[in-house]
Amino acid sequence: MKQILSPLIFIAVSFNGFGGICLTFTSLTLPNMFGNVRSTILSLMIGSYASSAVTFPGVKLIYDLGVSFHLIFWVWAGLACLVFLNCLVNWPVEPFPAPEDISYTKKVKLSGVAMDHKVTGDRCYNHVTTVGQEMTKKHVLEEYKQSNGAAAQIQGTQPFRRSVCSAIFLWSLITMAMTQLRIIFYMGAMNKMLEFLVTHADPSAPEELVKEAEEQVSFYSSIFGTMQLLCLLTSPLIGYIMDWKMKECEEDNSLVDREKRPPERDRKIQKLTNAIRAFFFTNFLLVLFGITCLIDNLPLQLVSFVLHTVVRGFIHSCCGGLYAAVYPSNHFGTLTGLQSLMSALFALLQQPLFVCMLGPFRGDPYWINFGLLIFSLAGFLLPGYLFYHCRQLIKQKKVLDQAATGQSAVVLNQSANGPEKLHSDGLDTDEI
């Protein structure tokens, strides 16, 4: 009977993973409620999902105490039904918009205003100058977009095919696929790696050494499972990097010379800069993880456990923050799902790597880890391209600002000619 039902384990594990991914992705719009700390909340949610693996050592401990396997999973299934209760209670009436998608309407009612004629004239000039600057800047921006053809499409109307075929998304696929393969292969082959560090695949190893290897593998596996809680504890760090100085990208509401202060930083450029730092830091930790895996030292693998857990929580937060910064909000979910699908398909290579480690290499993981370490260096290509793309955006912004400044100077000269010039342009001072 057990042999007949054993294929159901594969189906059960598949449903378990698919359900967890669905729960995570459907919750990714929740951080939109938190404004400039959105990436921090997003990383915290992803970290909580990644750290859920800490429950498995707890289940193993309960099973070792003599609790029935069937009873454990019946209770597990009952607790999973709480998800439906959560959906009923927290069902949103409207979708959560991203902070940059929220629009505000300000209504000003001018009535009962009595001013002296001279004051009215002076303020009229100031008002006309301000409006002229804003209209000119918008006009220059539209002309620049028209001169650049397809690249000038508004973000909200950007076709999905353009997002999928963009260089940033393709580089992110390479980075995520490489990282997922590196992480998942280690999780699957960890027990055999730990066993090799004790026995070194000696076919004539004494029984005492074999028994010691089993005990060491069980001990280190329990430590690895418990360390999964680090995903939740360390994930806010990468979120803080993604949200670095985002408050400076907001417009200051305090008035200076009757005008609002412009934001100190461009929001999109700052998001890309933060994504560069986050990806570089994560890939640096991944390389360190690969180096520690090459060292034939069992206690040092505790450092590998920490690095593996931290990278596992960081990489998805980096990718989610990048997609939120570059692509329209209505493409975020589809791009994230597509990236996860491609990464999962690429991670299937772990099976032939595992067979190769046990076969030709006789359980020695050195050359497999060395090859994956070299492959993980490709992760620095994405932050490198993001740096190039960010420099291009900075140059474009300077061109727009210089053009807008030149046009504004012309408007200022025209407004300095007095009311006659305003009337000649079709503007009535009494209507302003």
C-alpha positions, 0 to 999 in steps of 0.5 A: 500500500505504501509503495502504491501511494508513494507517487502522491508525495511528488504531487503533494510537494508540488501543491505545497510549493505552488500554494506557497508561491501563490500566497506570496505573490498575491500579497505583494500589493500590500506593501503599496500601502506603506509609501516610501518604505514599500521595499522594506515591507516587501522584503519583510514579507518575502523573508517571512515566506522564506523563513517558514522552512523553520517549521520543518525542524519543529515537525521533525522534533514532534515526530521524533517524540512519537507523534503520529505522522498522519496526525501531524499532517491532519493538523497541518491541513487544518491550520492551512484552512486559516488562509480562507478565513484570512481571505474573507476578513481582509478582502480589499474593496479596491486594489492597492495602487503604487505610490507613484500611481496615486493622483491627487486633485487640489481644488482652489476656490477664489472668491471675495478677493480684494487687492490693491491695483499695484499689488494685483499687477505685481502678483499677476506677473509672478503668477504668469511667470510660474505658469509659464515655467511649468507649461514650458517644461512640460512642452520641452518634455513632450518634444523630447519624447516625440524626438525619441520615438517609441521610447517616449511611450507613457509608462502606463501604456507600455506594452507588455511585450516591450517589458519582457524583451527589455534588457533589464528583464533579460539580465534579471532572468539570468541572475535569478536563474543562476542564483536559484540553481545555486541555492536549491542545489545546495539545499538538495545536496547538503546532506551528501556534502556534509557526509563527504566532509566526514568520511571523504567517500572512503569505501572502507570507512569503519563503522564508527566513522559512518555512525559519526557521519550520520550523527553529524549530518543530523546535527548540522541539518537541524542547525540549517533548518533553524537558521532559516529564521534568519531570512525574516530577521535579515530581510529588512536590511535589503529593504532598507537599502532599496528604500535608501533616501526615497524620502528625498524624492518627494516634493517639499510642501514648504513654500520658498518664494511662493513656490514649492521646493522641487524634490532633491532627487529623481525617484526613478534614478534613486530606485535604480541606484538602490537596486544596483547597491542591493544586487551588488551586495547580494551577489557579493554574499553569494560569491562568499558562500561559494568560496566557503563551500569549497573549503574542506572544513565541517564547522566552517559550513555554519558560515555557509548556512548563514550566507545561504539563508541571507542570500535566499531572502535577499535575492527575491526582494532585490528582484521585486524592488527592481521590477517595481522601479522600472516597469509599470505596476500592471506588469509587476505581477506577470513579470514576477511570475514569469521570472519565477517560472523560468528560474524554476525550470532552470533549477531543474539542472540540479538533478543532473548535477547531483547525479554527476556528483554522486557518479563520476566525482564519487560524492566529492562536491568540489568541482560542482561547487567550483563550477557554480562559483564561476557561474555565480560571477555572472550575477554582477552583470545585472548591476553593471548594466543597471549602472550603465542604464542609470548613467543614461537616465542622468544624461537625459535628465540633464538635457531636459533640465537645460532645455527647460531652463532655456525656455523658462528664460525666454518666458521670463524676458517676455513677462518682464515687458509688462502687461502690454506683452501679456495682452499681446499674447492673449492673456488678460490680467483680470482673468488671472 
